[in-house]
Amino acid sequence: MNWSHFDKYERVYQISFWLFIGLLQASIGSATIIADYQRLEIEIANWQPISWELSSQLVGISLIWLIVWFDKRLSQTTNKLHLRLIAHAVFSIVFSISHVVGMVVLRKVAYSFAGMEYDFGDWSKELIYEYTKDGYTYVWIIAVIYSYRFIVSRVRGEAKAIATGEDQQVPEKPERLLVKKIGKEFIIRIEDIEWVEAAGNYMNLHIDSHVYPLRETMANLESKLDANKFARIHRSTIVNLDHIKEIQLLDSGDYEVILNNQKVLKLSRRYREKLKGVLL
């Protein structure tokens, strides 16, 4: 598989997938509601259930980035499963409230164009009812996200530190990593890593045109890398100092780090002085 093409258009593929799933569910849901109303001999304009389902799906899709962002921040904070589960349970409430507010706003706009007024009902009761559905939706979205990451990591090749010694302990500062792909294993050297970016529960290691996910938090990985060779330049980015070509000042006052392969990385103000201190 051409991973450079995939990496370039990965976001497009992801958005296309969620839009397809959302529109499919909206179509099925709308058709089901219309059929139920017809069976009960209740008159209703077809656009109404369509607007209900579309508003729900579109808002839900737009909020997926929020779940991904939260999970990414969470992965940088802790690896403890029970804490992550509790955090996601609490955040699912935020997701549900945001989803309900968003879809109600869209429905009111749709109804206003038709010269009608949309009534959501008793908010205290409806929010509880909607959460019973949104809770399952949240779990389903998380399952899809994690399944996607797992499949991509296995196909692309996941890196792990190599244990050494008789007790098979992983060294605190490993020099090599073992990459496992489907039907294939090989070793990469830490010093060959050009830069690292946080991606959910993984750190993506960039070497030449290849990307190898490593299941690790940013803080833990930073502590395992040689501080004389690697430096953190952003909350989600670590760079190999030997691969830095130049640091460029932008008109906005921000800085960018340009690597030898012409890759441009953002240098946050938090790590700017520390990087300069290491390079000088």
SULMOMO-V159300 format. One record per pair of residues at least 24 apart in sequence whose C-alpha atoms are under 10 Angstrom apart, sorted by sequence separation. I is the first residue (numbers start at 1). J is the second residue. D is the distance in Angstrom with one decimal. If there is no record, write none. Layout:
{{I/J/D} {I/J/D}}
This chain:
{{26/50/7.3} {29/53/6.4} {30/54/8.4} {67/91/8.3} {156/180/8.7} {157/181/4.2} {158/182/9.8} {188/212/9.7} {233/257/8.5} {26/51/9.1} {28/53/9.0} {29/54/9.2} {66/91/9.8} {67/92/8.6} {154/179/9.7} {155/180/8.9} {156/181/6.4} {157/182/7.5} {162/187/9.0} {196/221/9.5} {26/52/8.6} {27/53/7.7} {100/126/9.1} {101/127/9.6} {154/180/7.3} {155/181/5.8} {156/182/8.4} {159/185/9.7} {161/187/9.7} {196/222/9.8} {239/265/8.8} {26/53/4.9} {27/54/8.2} {67/94/9.9} {100/127/7.4} {153/180/9.1} {154/181/5.6} {155/182/6.0} {157/184/8.6} {158/185/9.7} {159/186/9.4} {160/187/9.5} {161/188/9.9} {238/265/9.7} {25/53/8.0} {26/54/5.5} {66/94/9.9} {67/95/7.8} {153/181/8.1} {154/182/6.4} {155/183/9.7} {157/185/8.5} {159/187/8.7} {160/188/9.9} {237/265/8.2} {25/54/8.8} {26/55/8.8} {66/95/8.1} {153/182/9.9} {157/186/9.5} {159/188/8.5} {161/190/9.7} {237/266/8.4} {247/276/9.4} {23/53/8.9} {24/54/10.0} {26/56/8.1} {97/127/7.3} {100/130/7.3} {236/266/9.9} {237/267/8.8} {22/53/9.2} {23/54/7.3} {25/56/10.0} {26/57/6.5} {64/95/9.0} {96/127/8.1} {97/128/9.7} {99/130/9.1} {100/131/8.9} {181/212/9.9} {234/265/8.8} {237/268/9.7} {22/54/8.1} {25/57/7.6} {26/58/9.1} {63/95/7.3} {96/128/9.4} {99/131/9.5} {180/212/9.5} {233/265/8.4} {234/266/6.9} {235/267/9.4} {24/57/9.5} {63/96/9.7} {97/130/8.7} {179/212/7.6} {203/236/8.8} {204/237/9.6} {205/238/9.5} {206/239/9.7} {233/266/7.4} {234/267/5.8} {235/268/7.8} {22/56/9.0} {23/57/7.2} {93/127/9.9} {96/130/7.3} {97/131/8.0} {100/134/9.1} {179/213/9.0} {191/225/9.4} {196/230/9.7} {203/237/9.1} {205/239/10.0} {233/267/5.1} {234/268/5.2} {241/275/9.1} {22/57/5.3} {23/58/8.3} {60/95/8.6} {63/98/8.0} {93/128/10.0} {96/131/5.8} {99/134/8.2} {179/214/9.1} {190/225/8.1} {191/226/9.2} {195/230/8.5} {197/232/10.0} {203/238/9.7} {232/267/8.9} {233/268/6.2} {234/269/8.4} {235/270/8.6} {244/279/9.7} {21/57/8.9} {22/58/7.0} {60/96/8.9} {63/99/7.4} {95/131/9.1} {96/132/9.2} {190/226/9.4} {194/230/9.2} {195/231/9.4} {196/232/9.1} {232/268/9.5} {233/269/8.6} {234/270/7.6} {235/271/8.6} {239/275/10.0} {22/59/9.8} {62/99/9.1} {94/131/10.0} {96/133/8.8} {97/134/9.1} {177/214/9.3} {193/230/9.4} {195/232/9.5} {197/234/9.1} {198/235/8.5} {199/236/8.2} {233/270/8.0} {234/271/6.5} {241/278/8.7} {242/279/9.8} {19/57/8.7} {22/60/8.3} {60/98/8.8} {61/99/9.5} {93/131/7.3} {96/134/5.6} {191/229/7.9} {197/235/9.1} {198/236/4.9} {199/237/10.0} {232/270/9.8} {233/271/5.2} {234/272/8.9} {241/279/7.6} {18/57/9.5} {19/58/8.1} {22/61/7.0} {59/98/8.4} {60/99/6.0} {63/102/9.7} {92/131/8.5} {95/134/7.8} {96/135/7.4} {191/230/9.0} {197/236/5.5} {198/237/6.5} {232/271/6.8} {233/272/6.8} {18/58/9.6} {21/61/9.3} {59/99/5.9} {60/100/9.1} {62/102/9.7} {95/135/8.8} {196/236/8.0} {197/237/4.6} {198/238/8.9} {231/271/8.7} {232/272/9.3} {233/273/9.8} {58/99/9.4} {59/100/8.5} {93/134/8.4} {96/137/9.2} {196/237/5.6} {197/238/6.6} {233/274/8.6} {18/60/9.7} {19/61/7.1} {57/99/9.2} {59/101/9.2} {60/102/8.7} {92/134/7.7} {93/135/7.8} {95/137/9.9} {96/138/8.4} {195/237/7.3} {196/238/5.0} {197/239/8.8} {232/274/8.7} {233/275/7.0} {18/61/6.5} {19/62/9.6} {56/99/7.2} {59/102/6.0} {60/103/8.5} {92/135/6.3} {95/138/7.8} {159/202/9.9} {195/238/5.6} {196/239/6.2} {231/274/8.4} {232/275/7.6} {18/62/9.5} {55/99/9.4} {56/100/7.8} {58/102/9.2} {59/103/6.1} {92/136/9.5} {158/202/9.4} {159/203/9.6} {194/238/8.8} {195/239/4.2} {196/240/8.4} {231/275/6.6} {55/100/9.6} {56/101/10.0} {58/103/8.1} {59/104/9.8} {92/137/9.2} {93/138/9.4} {159/204/9.3} {193/238/9.9} {194/239/6.2} {195/240/5.7} {230/275/9.6} {15/61/8.6} {18/64/8.9} {56/102/8.1} {57/103/8.4} {89/135/8.4} {92/138/6.3} {158/204/9.3} {159/205/8.5} {193/239/8.3} {194/240/5.2} {195/241/9.0} {15/62/9.6} {55/102/7.9} {56/103/5.3} {59/106/8.7} {91/138/9.4} {92/139/8.5} {158/205/9.7} {193/240/6.7} {194/241/8.3} {231/278/8.0} {55/103/4.9} {56/104/8.5} {58/106/9.5} {172/220/10.0} {173/221/9.2} {192/240/8.4} {194/242/8.2} {195/243/8.3} {230/278/9.4} {231/279/9.6} {15/64/9.9} {54/103/8.6} {55/104/7.8} {89/138/9.1} {153/202/9.1} {172/221/9.9} {173/222/9.9} {175/224/9.7} {191/240/7.8} {193/242/9.9} {194/243/6.1} {195/244/9.6} {229/278/9.1} {53/103/9.0} {55/105/8.7} {56/106/8.8} {88/138/8.9} {89/139/9.2} {149/199/9.3} {173/223/8.0} {174/224/7.2} {175/225/8.9} {190/240/9.6} {192/242/9.5} {193/243/9.0} {194/244/8.7} {228/278/7.4} {229/279/9.8} {52/103/7.8} {55/106/5.9} {56/107/9.1} {88/139/9.1} {149/200/8.6} {153/204/9.7} {172/223/8.4} {173/224/4.6} {174/225/7.8} {175/226/9.6} {191/242/9.0} {192/243/9.3} {227/278/8.7} {228/279/9.2} {51/103/9.3} {52/104/8.7} {54/106/9.2} {55/107/6.5} {149/201/8.8} {159/211/9.8} {160/212/9.7} {172/224/5.8} {173/225/6.0} {174/226/9.4} {209/261/9.5} {54/107/9.2} {149/202/8.7} {157/210/9.6} {158/211/9.1} {159/212/6.1} {160/213/8.9} {161/214/8.8} {171/224/8.8} {172/225/8.8} {173/226/7.3} {208/261/8.2} {52/106/8.8} {53/107/9.7} {88/142/9.3} {146/200/9.1} {156/210/8.7} {157/211/8.2} {158/212/5.6} {159/213/6.0} {160/214/6.3} {161/215/10.0} {51/106/8.3} {52/107/6.6} {55/110/9.3} {145/200/9.5} {146/201/8.9} {156/211/7.5} {157/212/5.8} {158/213/5.0} {159/214/4.9} {160/215/7.6} {51/107/6.5} {156/212/6.8} {157/213/7.0} {158/214/5.9} {159/215/7.7} {160/216/9.3} {51/108/9.8} {156/213/8.1} {157/214/9.2} {158/215/7.9} {51/109/10.0} {52/110/9.4} {153/211/9.5} {154/212/9.8} {48/107/8.8} {51/110/7.1} {153/212/7.5} {154/213/9.2} {51/111/8.7} {153/213/6.1} {152/213/9.1} {153/214/8.7} {48/110/8.7} {153/215/9.6} {47/110/9.3} {48/111/8.1} {150/213/9.9} {47/111/9.6} {149/213/9.3} {195/259/9.0} {194/259/8.2} {48/114/9.8} {194/260/9.2} {47/114/9.7} {194/261/9.2} {195/263/9.6} {197/265/10.0} {194/263/9.9} {48/118/9.8} {195/265/9.2} {67/138/8.4} {71/142/8.9} {68/141/9.5} {60/134/9.1} {64/138/9.0} {67/141/8.4} {68/142/8.5} {71/145/9.9} {67/142/7.9} {60/137/8.8} {64/141/7.6} {68/145/8.0} {60/138/9.4} {64/142/9.2} {67/145/9.5} {61/141/9.7} {60/141/9.8} {64/145/9.6} {76/198/8.3} {79/201/8.6} {18/141/9.8} {75/198/9.2} {76/199/9.6} {78/201/9.9} {75/199/9.0} {76/200/8.1} {73/198/9.5} {75/200/6.2} {76/201/7.7} {72/198/7.7} {73/199/9.7} {74/200/8.4} {75/201/5.2} {76/202/9.3} {72/199/6.6} {73/200/7.7} {74/201/8.5} {75/202/8.2} {76/203/9.9} {71/199/9.6} {72/200/4.1} {73/201/9.2} {71/200/6.2} {72/201/6.6} {69/199/9.6} {70/200/9.0} {71/201/7.8} {72/202/8.9} {14/145/10.0} {68/199/9.4} {69/200/8.0} {68/200/7.3} {14/148/9.9} {79/216/8.4} {79/217/7.6} {78/217/7.7} {75/215/9.8} {76/216/8.5} {77/217/7.5} {75/216/8.4} {76/217/5.1} {77/218/8.7} {78/219/9.8} {75/217/6.3} {76/218/5.9} {77/219/8.3} {74/217/9.6} {75/218/8.5} {76/219/7.0} {73/217/9.9} {76/220/9.0} {72/217/9.7} {3/156/7.9} {1/155/9.0} {1/156/8.7} {76/235/9.4} {76/236/8.8} {73/235/9.9} {73/236/9.5} {72/236/9.6} {7/210/9.8} {7/211/9.0} {4/209/6.8} {3/209/8.3} {4/210/7.7} {3/210/7.4} {4/211/8.9} {2/210/10.0} {3/211/8.1}}
